């Protein structure tokens, strides 16, 4: 029973900071430039979390990692399909590793 109270308490503690900004911003009329800026926060934060790991994923072959990253950037720029982007970047990285003699 004690574990259920802890889980419910953690649920409430994490729900409140997520719900309050949603509640506050839903009633405000946000200017278009700010809306445009807010659209870029999630991809920037995601890139900041993923990019260092992608660069250091293959320590002895940084060119293969760079090829995969470049493929992901180009593919996501022209097509917004995440599965295709991931698939192509993995394939290009594997081909690069094969060409570099891994």
Secondary structure, 3 states (H helix, E strand, C coil): CHHHHHHHHHHHHHHHHHHHHHHHHHCCCCCHHHHHHHHHHHHHHHHHHHHHHHHCCCCCCHHHHHHHHHHHHHHHHHCCCHHHHHHHHHHHHHHHHHHCCC
